[in-house]
Amino acid sequence: MSIGSVIAKLRSRARRRAQRRANPVKDRPTPRSYPYRFRQTKRGRVPARQEDLLPMLRSRAERRKRQAEKQNR
């Protein structure tokens, strides 16, 4: 590896690191990082059961209710 390519590689890494530091990652609005079709267990992600889908249905109903209120204003 030539010295010039090593310097270019270090500079590009430093540039990327500076960009990451300048624009920090925004927090996700919800901590869920997987779809509602699955649930997280000690064994990993497994298909969701019927009762596991209740939070999804509640959140959808609340969202629709808020959107309807917003449109009615």
N, C-alpha and C positions, 0 to 999 in steps of 0.2 A: 504494500500500500504506500503510495507516495505521500509525502508530507502535505502537499496541496490538497489531496482528497481528504486527509484526516482533518485538516483545518476547516475545510468546507463542511464536513460532517458535524464537527463540533459547533460551528456557527449556526447551522440549521437547527441542531438540537436546542441551542440556546435561544434561538428565535421562537421556536415552538413553545419552549418553557415560559418565555416572557409573555407570549400571547395567552397561555393558560392562566398565568398569574394575573394578567390584566383583566381577563374576562372569566371570573369564577363561575362554576357550574351553579345554576339556580336549583333550589330545592324543588322536588316534585310536589304537586299539590296533595297527592295521596301517597302513602308509603307502599302501596301495592305495586309490584313490578311484574305481575303476571296476570293473565286474563282471569275473569271470574269462572271460566269453565274448569279451572283447576283450583286445588287448595294445597297449601303448603303443610307438610307434615315432617316428622323426623326422618322419614324415608325419602323425602323429596316431594315433588309435585305429583299429585294423584288427581284423577278426574273428580270433579265436584259432585256431591250428592244433592238431592233435592233440597234438603234443609240448609245446605251451604249456599244456595242461591238466594236465600231470603234477603241478605244485606244488599245484593245487587238490585233486586226488585224494589226494595225500599228506597235506595238511592236514586234509581230511575224515576220513581213516583215523585220523590221530593224535587228532583230537577225539573220534571214536567210541570209540577205545581208552581215552582218559582218562575219558570218561563211564561206560564199562563198569566201569572200576576204581573209580570213585567210588561206583557203585551196589552193587558187591560188598562194599564196606567195611561 
